[in-house]
Structures are given as C-alpha cells and as structure tokens.
C-alpha cells in the first residue's frame, strides 16, 4: 500500500495510529501504551523538535487521542472531536500585525490616520505598532499603499470558518466548543500538528475482537484512496480480513437520500419554501450553532451515513455500524445522534490505513468486485454531487420540476448562502452545502487528494455500471426503512 505522506505530521499520525492499532489487536494496549513514544522516537537525538522529551510528550498526547481520550487538563468531559495537543502548540507569531521593511515612512501616513487606538508611531525611519494598544482591527494594513504591514494571523485561527479559535494566557490555542463545527480545517492548516481529532479506532477494534457483528460503511470518497486500481470490492475483502462482518457502501445510503430528499424538495417547492441539504455534518452544525433561524429550512432526511446504518440494522438487528471516511465532523454526528437506528462509530481513512498496516493487509492484493451504490451516489463526495443525484431522481421519475439550485463549495460560500437564506434574500430553491472546498474528496482525513488521485477516482467511478438511483433503491423496498431524521 503506497504511503506518500503530505507532511511529516501525517507520517507521525500514521505511525501513532499503527502502533496503537497493533497493540489493540494484540490486546496489549493498556499494558504497553507508554512504550509507543519510545518506539517512534528512539534514542536521544530529536527528529522534528528541540528535544526528544518534547517529541515524546507530543506522541504520548497523540496516543491518548488515538485511544479516544482528551489530553488537555480539565477537558475530560469534552465532546469535541477536534482537540489541542498543548505540547505541540508553539512558534506562531503572537502579534498579528507587524511592520515590514517595505515601509517607506511616506508623507501620507495613512496607517496613522486609519488607526483609532493610537497604536501607530514613527521612529527609526519607519512605522512602529504598539502591540499593547493594537486591537488587531487590520485597518492600518488595509490603508498602507505599500502593503508594508503584514497580517500574521495564526494559521489555525485564519482557517477556522466560524471564529472558534482563541488563545489562553500562555498563548496556547483554545477551541470554543460552542462555536466549533469540527470541520478539521484548523487540523489541516496547523504547521506544527498542534490540533488533531479524537479516534473511535480502539473501540472498533475491541468490538471486532469481542465477536460483535461489526459492519464497515466506507464513504463514497474512498474510491482510489488505497491505490489507482483498488475498487470498493477489493476494500470489502480487505475489511473482512481485518475482522469486519461485512461492508456496505455509503453511496448506497446516498441513493436513498437522493430519493427521499427529492420527494421532500418537491413538497417544499410546491409550498413556496426553501430547503437545504443535510448530508455534510459540518454544514448542519454550522446551521445549528451559527444560523439557527435557518434550521426550519434544513432537510429532514437523514445523512447517507445514517441511511446506510438504518439499512444494515434493518437486515441485521445485531449490527454495529462503523462509518469510514475523510471527515472528522462525522465523528461528532455519531456522538450527537446515538440511537439504535444511527451509526455507532465513525473512523477516518487515516485510521483505516493504519489498521491495515498493523495487520499487514493490503487492499491492492485483493480481487473481489462489487458495486452497491449508483454512480450518482458515488458522486456525493464532490461538490455538486448531491444536487446532481437529487435532480437525477426527477429525471428517472419523469418529473418536470423547474428548480433553482445553489451549490455551496466551501465554508465561505455556505456562510454567504445561509446569511441570504436567513434574511429572505436567497433566490434559489435548493441549497447544497459542503464545508470542504471541492467536497468530501478534499476532507481533512483524506490520504490523497491531488490531481492524480482525482483522475484515478473518476476512472473507477466511470467504470461502474449505470444503474439508476430509483432502480437501486427499489432493490431494498421490502425493508421499508424510514429515512426521516429523528434526532437533532
């Protein structure tokens, strides 16, 4: 299995997950977890940081997260998936705005005129910012004609779409859990690996070892994640070798969502009401926490993950359902929707790759062929894919519906659309929201997401048969599974 790590952070995370998974499968984790930092950082010479002691402390905290525990003192009751690794939080500029050598001490002095707090003075031939007075409003940087004032906002804070990042008295990152939507953008953008996600991996391994009927539910974005020619059938074979009872593609659940959401959309349209999708958990969380006035417009259809779990549990009431995807927010969705009908656990592709590594399983060595979801269900992983699938159900049912749709590609577009929806100024009837730009294929826990991967993924999807969405759903009509969301 290829391992082309994007950064050393991804490599370290993979190594930690692999060690944790190996010990968990062997039943040795509780007894030997303290050895993992020394296994990964042996000897006395540091590899990435100032000293081996700091490196090992960071690994120790990562092990805690891999075991599903929080690491910050006093955070034991935290339900947030994204957590801060305090030992790794360092090196970012504390003062956001700083004057660079581009400053010409011009006669206009527009920076001085723009500052309402008296934080600008001139000395030594250039402007100086008094950081005790600076309120970080940014007006000086906007006013400077030479772009001489640099905006050095911390990358975690800059990347957070909902302003959930602040700093404590020691300048360590603090996550406001009332605002956080667990999208994982801060995790991806922190160059020191100081933010990461809690894992359900050890819980899943224990369920497998205890003989539970554990079903894997890989997200549509899994196509080509484990190699250019690795199909979902080969992944199913590898998952069964790993100890899962069976596997069902979430693209199958997506087909059910397309049908149900399409029917719901027509009802909204005929009633003159707008509607938003409910498959992206970060988008749903954004509505709940930041735009509650728009909740009445949100689809009452379950997400594809929950739809797949309901199908599986209708077939096997003893099933334990595990979502596997590129999304950290799915873990939060699982926590927020613990009912019999919902998914029981969620893992990432990073965690699954580590489990395969721990048990010496390579999906590329497998041969099984399988297709459970339609091509349209598989395209839920890209921006616009949900809308395309819903419109396809109208086409298959020969319904002529003149709808205006709005596809939100990324958090910024989601926020803009929700603001318009909240104020009653959104012209479109249907809003598809995806917080990750490009869709789930650009999720924070993707193993690969470059152009080569997208080409390989599209080739695999295009090789799938062209069964219709409604035709695919009809195969399970006898189960009579309700796809209405019963939780908030």
C-alpha positions in Angstrom: 0.0 0.0 0.0 1.6 3.3 -1.1 2.4 5.8 1.7 3.1 9.2 0.1 2.6 11.4 3.2 1.7 15.0 2.5 3.7 16.2 5.5 5.7 14.9 8.5 2.6 15.5 10.6 0.6 12.9 8.5 3.5 10.5 8.8 3.7 10.8 12.6 -0.1 10.5 12.9 0.0 7.3 10.8 2.9 5.8 12.9 1.0 6.5 16.2 -2.3 5.0 14.8 -0.4 2.0 13.5 1.3 1.3 16.9 -2.0 1.8 18.8 -3.9 -0.4 16.4 -1.2 -3.2 16.5 -1.3 -3.2 20.3 -5.1 -3.1 20.4 -5.4 -6.1 18.1 -2.9 -7.9 20.2 -4.7 -7.0 23.5 -1.6 -5.2 24.8 -2.5 -1.6 24.5 -3.3 -0.8 28.2 -0.2 -2.5 29.4 2.2 -1.2 26.8 0.8 2.2 25.5 3.6 4.1 27.4 6.2 2.4 25.2 4.8 3.9 22.0 6.6 7.3 22.3 9.9 5.4 22.7 9.2 3.1 19.8 8.5 6.1 17.5 11.2 8.4 18.9 14.1 6.1 19.9 17.5 7.2 21.2 18.4 10.7 22.4 18.6 12.6 19.1 15.4 14.6 18.2 13.9 14.2 14.8 11.4 17.1 14.5 11.6 19.3 17.6 14.1 20.8 20.0 14.5 17.7 22.1 13.3 14.1 22.3 11.4 14.7 25.6 9.1 17.2 23.9 8.7 14.9 20.9 7.7 12.0 23.1 5.3 14.1 25.1 3.6 15.0 21.8 3.4 11.4 20.8 2.0 10.5 24.3 -0.8 13.0 23.8 -1.4 11.7 20.3 -1.7 8.2 21.7 -4.3 9.5 24.1 -6.3 10.9 21.3 -6.0 7.7 19.3 -7.5 5.9 22.3 -10.4 8.3 22.2 -9.4 10.4 25.2 -8.9 14.1 25.6 -5.5 15.4 26.5 -6.0 19.0 27.8 -6.2 19.2 31.7 -9.8 19.7 32.7 -11.2 18.6 29.3 -12.3 15.0 30.3 -16.0 15.8 29.7 -15.4 17.4 26.3 -17.4 16.0 23.4 -15.5 18.0 20.8 -13.7 15.8 18.2 -11.0 18.3 17.4 -8.6 18.7 20.3 -5.5 20.7 21.1 -2.1 19.0 21.7 -0.7 21.6 24.0 2.9 20.3 23.8 2.9 20.9 20.1 1.4 24.4 20.1 4.3 26.8 19.6 6.1 29.0 17.2 3.2 31.1 15.8 3.5 34.9 15.8 1.7 36.3 18.8 1.3 39.8 17.4 -0.9 39.6 14.4 0.1 42.8 12.6 3.8 43.8 12.1 5.5 46.5 10.0 7.9 45.1 7.4 10.9 46.6 5.6 8.6 47.7 2.8 7.6 50.7 5.0 8.9 53.9 3.3 7.7 56.3 6.1 5.7 58.1 3.4 4.2 61.5 3.8 0.7 60.3 3.5 1.0 58.2 6.8 -2.4 56.6 6.0 -1.7 53.8 8.6 -1.6 56.5 11.3 -4.8 58.0 10.1 -6.6 54.7 9.9 -5.7 53.6 13.5 -8.4 54.6 16.0 -6.4 53.4 19.0 -3.2 55.4 18.9 -1.2 52.2 18.2 0.9 53.7 15.3 4.0 55.8 15.8 7.1 56.6 13.7 10.7 56.1 14.7 13.9 55.0 13.1 12.6 55.8 9.6 9.5 53.6 9.6 6.2 53.0 11.3 6.0 51.0 14.6 3.0 49.3 16.1 2.5 49.5 19.8 1.0 46.0 20.4 -0.2 46.9 23.8 -2.6 49.4 22.2 -3.3 47.4 19.0 -6.8 45.9 18.7 -5.9 43.9 15.6 -8.7 45.5 13.5 -6.5 45.5 10.4 -7.3 49.0 9.2 -3.6 50.0 9.1 -2.8 47.1 6.9 -5.7 47.9 4.6 -4.6 51.6 4.4 -0.9 51.1 3.6 -0.2 51.8 -0.1 3.0 49.7 0.1 1.5 46.6 1.7 4.1 47.1 4.4 2.1 45.8 7.3 2.0 42.1 7.4 -1.0 40.2 8.7 0.4 37.2 10.6 -2.7 35.7 12.0 -2.2 32.2 13.3 -3.0 29.7 10.6 -5.4 27.7 12.8 -7.3 30.9 13.6 -7.2 32.1 10.0 -8.5 28.8 8.7 -11.4 28.4 11.1 -14.6 29.4 9.3 -16.6 30.1 12.5 -14.1 32.0 14.6 -13.9 29.2 17.2 -10.1 29.7 17.9 -8.7 31.8 20.6 -5.6 31.7 22.8 -5.2 31.4 26.6 -2.9 33.4 28.9 0.0 31.2 27.7 -0.8 31.8 24.1 -1.9 28.1 23.7 -4.8 27.5 21.3 -8.3 27.2 22.9 -11.3 25.8 21.0 -14.7 27.3 21.7 -16.8 24.2 21.6 -20.0 26.2 21.4 -18.8 27.6 18.0 -16.7 24.7 16.7 -18.2 22.7 13.9 -15.4 20.0 13.8 -14.7 20.6 10.2 -11.0 19.9 10.7 -9.7 22.9 8.8 -7.5 24.0 11.8 -6.1 20.5 11.9 -5.1 20.6 8.3 -3.6 24.1 8.5 -1.6 24.0 11.7 2.0 23.6 10.6 3.1 22.2 14.0 0.5 19.4 14.3 -0.9 21.0 17.4 -4.5 20.1 16.6 -5.9 16.6 15.9 -9.0 14.5 16.2 -10.2 12.0 18.8 -10.5 8.5 17.5 -13.0 5.6 17.9 -10.5 3.2 16.4 -9.7 1.3 19.6 -13.4 1.0 20.4 -14.0 -0.5 17.0 -11.1 -3.0 17.4 -12.4 -4.1 20.8 -15.8 -4.7 19.2 -14.2 -6.8 16.5 -12.1 -8.8 19.0 -15.2 -9.4 21.2 -17.0 -11.0 18.3 -19.6 -8.3 17.6 -21.2 -8.1 14.2 -19.3 -5.0 13.0 -20.2 -3.6 9.6 -18.0 -1.1 7.7 -19.6 1.7 5.8 -17.0 3.4 3.6 -17.8 6.9 2.3 -18.0 7.5 -1.5 -14.7 9.3 -1.3 -12.9 6.0 -0.7 -12.7 5.3 -4.4 -8.9 5.2 -5.3 -7.8 6.0 -1.8 -5.9 2.8 -1.5 -4.5 2.7 -5.0 -5.5 3.6 -8.6 -7.0 0.2 -9.3 -8.3 -0.6 -5.8 -12.1 -0.9 -6.1 -14.7 -1.0 -3.3 -15.0 -4.7 -3.8 -11.3 -5.1 -3.0 -11.7 -2.9 0.0 -14.6 -5.0 1.2 -12.4 -8.1 1.0 -9.7 -6.4 3.0 -12.1 -5.2 5.6 -13.4 -8.7 6.1 -9.8 -9.9 6.5 -9.5 -7.2 9.2 -12.4 -8.7 11.1 -15.4 -6.8 9.9 -18.6 -8.9 9.4 -19.3 -7.2 6.1 -19.3 -3.9 4.3 -21.9 -1.6 2.7 -21.1 1.4 0.6 -22.4 4.7 1.9 -23.1 5.5 -1.7 -26.0 3.0 -1.4 -27.4 5.1 1.5 -26.8 8.2 -0.6 -29.2 6.8 -3.3 -31.9 6.5 -0.6 -31.2 10.1 0.5 -31.4 11.3 -3.1 -34.9 9.7 -3.5 -36.2 10.9 -0.1 -34.7 14.4 -0.3 -36.0 14.7 -3.8 -39.6 14.0 -2.6 -39.1 16.4 0.3 -37.8 19.1 -2.0 -40.9 18.9 -4.2 -43.1 19.4 -1.2 -41.0 22.4 -0.1 -41.1 23.8 -3.6 -44.8 23.5 -4.0 -45.3 25.1 -0.6 -43.1 28.0 -1.7 -40.4 27.1 0.8 -36.6 26.8 0.5 -34.6 23.7 1.5 -31.0 22.9 2.4 -29.3 19.5 2.3 -28.3 17.7 5.5 -25.5 15.3 4.4 -22.5 17.4 5.4 -22.3 17.3 9.2 -20.1 20.4 9.4 -22.7 22.3 7.3 -25.5 21.0 9.6 -23.5 22.0 12.6 -22.9 25.5 11.1 -26.7 26.0 10.8 -27.4 24.7 14.3 -24.7 26.8 16.0 -24.5 29.9 13.9 -27.6 30.2 11.8 -30.4 28.6 14.0 -33.0 30.8 12.2 -32.3 28.7 9.0 -32.9 25.3 10.8 -36.5 25.3 9.6 -35.2 25.1 6.0 -33.0 22.1 6.6 -33.9 18.8 5.0 -35.5 16.3 7.4 -33.8 13.4 5.5 -31.0 11.6 7.3 -27.5 11.7 6.1 -26.1 9.0 3.8 -24.1 7.6 6.7 -27.3 7.2 8.8 -29.3 5.9 5.9 -26.8 3.2 5.3 -26.8 2.3 9.1 -30.6 2.1 9.0 -30.5 -0.3 6.1 -27.9 -2.5 7.7 -29.7 -2.6 11.0 -33.0 -3.5 9.2 -31.2 -6.5 7.8 -29.2 -7.4 10.9 -30.6 -6.0 14.3 -27.3 -7.0 16.0 -25.2 -4.9 13.7 -22.6 -2.4 14.9 -22.2 0.1 12.1 -18.9 2.0 11.6 -18.6 4.8 9.1 -15.2 5.2 7.4 -14.5 8.4 5.6 -12.4 11.6 5.1 -14.5 13.6 7.6 -13.8 14.5 11.2 -17.2 16.1 11.7 -18.8 12.7 11.1 -17.5 11.6 14.5 -19.4 14.5 16.0 -22.5 13.5 14.1 -22.2 10.0 15.6 -21.9 11.4 19.2 -24.9 13.8 18.6 -27.2 11.0 17.2 -26.7 8.0 19.4 -29.9 6.0 18.8 -30.4 2.4 17.7 -31.0 3.5 14.1 -27.9 5.6 13.8 -24.2 4.8 13.1 -22.4 3.6 16.2 -18.9 4.7 15.3 -17.0 6.8 12.8 -13.4 6.5 11.7 -11.2 8.2 9.1 -9.3 6.8 6.1 -6.1 7.6 8.1 -7.2 5.3 10.9 -8.3 2.5 8.5 -4.9 2.7 6.6 -3.2 2.3 10.0 -5.3 -0.7 10.9 -4.5 -2.3 7.5 -0.8 -1.6 8.2 -1.0 -3.1 11.7 -2.4 -6.3 10.4 -0.3 -6.5 7.3 -3.3 -6.2 4.9 -3.1 -4.5 1.5 -6.4 -4.0 -0.4 -4.4 -4.0 -3.6 -3.8 -7.7 -3.1 -7.5 -8.4 -3.1 -9.6 -9.3 -6.1 -13.3 -9.1 -5.3 -15.6 -7.0 -7.5 -18.7 -5.3 -6.0 -21.0 -2.3 -6.6 -23.7 -1.4 -4.2 -24.3 2.3 -4.9 -25.1 4.0 -8.1 -22.7 6.3 -9.9 -24.8 9.2 -8.6 -24.5 8.0 -5.0 -20.7 7.7 -5.5 -20.6 11.3 -6.7 -21.9 12.6 -3.3 -18.2 13.0 -2.4 -17.8 16.0 -4.7 -19.3 19.5 -4.6 -22.5 19.5 -6.6 -22.8 15.7 -6.4 -25.8 15.8 -4.1 -27.7 18.2 -6.3 -26.9 16.1 -9.4 -28.2 13.0 -7.7 -31.4 14.6 -6.5 -32.1 16.0 -9.9 -31.4 12.6 -11.4 -34.3 11.1 -9.4 -36.6 13.7 -11.0 -35.4 12.6 -14.4 -35.8 8.9 -13.7 -39.3 9.5 -12.3 -40.1 11.7 -15.4 -41.0 14.7 -13.3 -40.5 18.1 -14.9 -39.6 20.4 -12.0 -38.2 23.9 -12.7 -35.9 24.4 -9.7 -33.2 26.9 -9.0 -30.3 25.3 -7.1 -27.4 26.8 -5.3 -24.2 24.7 -4.7 -22.0 26.0 -1.9 -18.4 24.9 -2.4 -16.6 25.6 0.8 -17.3 27.2 4.1 -17.3 30.8 2.8 -20.0 30.1 0.2 -22.0 28.2 2.9 -21.9 31.2 5.2 -22.9 33.6 2.4 -25.9 31.4 1.3 -27.1 31.0 4.9 -26.9 34.7 5.5 -29.1 35.3 2.4 -31.4 32.5 3.4 -31.8 33.9 6.9 -32.6 37.4 5.6 -35.0 36.0 3.0 -32.9 37.2 0.0 -31.7 33.9 -1.4 -33.2 33.5 -4.9 -32.6 29.7 -5.2 -35.0 27.0 -4.0 -32.4 24.3 -3.0 -29.1 24.8 -1.2 -26.4 22.1 -1.2 -23.8 22.9 1.5 -20.3 21.4 1.7 -17.9 23.0 4.1 -14.8 21.4 2.5 -13.9 23.1 -0.8 -14.3 20.6 -3.6 -16.4 18.3 -1.4 -15.6 15.3 0.8 -12.7 14.4 -1.6 -10.9 17.4 0.0 -11.8 16.3 3.5 -9.2 16.7 6.3 -8.6 13.0 6.7 -8.1 12.1 3.0 -5.0 10.1 2.4 -4.5 11.6 -1.1 -6.3 14.5 -2.8 -4.1 15.6 -5.6 -5.0 15.8 -9.3 -3.7 12.3 -9.9 -5.9 10.9 -7.3 -9.0 12.6 -8.7 -8.2 11.2 -12.2 -7.9 7.7 -10.7 -11.0 8.1 -8.7 -13.1 9.3 -11.7 -11.8 6.4 -13.8 -13.0 3.9 -11.1 -16.4 5.6 -10.8 -16.9 5.8 -14.6 -16.2 2.0 -14.8 -19.2 1.3 -12.5 -22.5 0.2 -14.1 -25.1 2.8 -14.9 -27.9 1.6 -12.7 -30.4 4.3 -11.9 -30.9 5.8 -8.4 -34.5 4.7 -8.1 -33.7 1.3 -9.5 -31.1 0.8 -6.9 -33.3 1.9 -4.1 -36.1 -0.4 -5.3 -33.9 -3.4 -4.6 -34.4 -2.8 -0.8 -38.1 -1.8 -0.9 -39.0 -4.9 1.2 -37.1 -3.5 4.2 -39.4 -0.5 4.4 -36.8 1.7 6.1 -37.8 5.2 7.1 -35.3 7.9 6.0 -36.7 10.7 8.1 -34.3 12.3 10.6 -35.5 11.6 14.2 -32.7 13.5 16.0 -31.3 17.0 16.1 
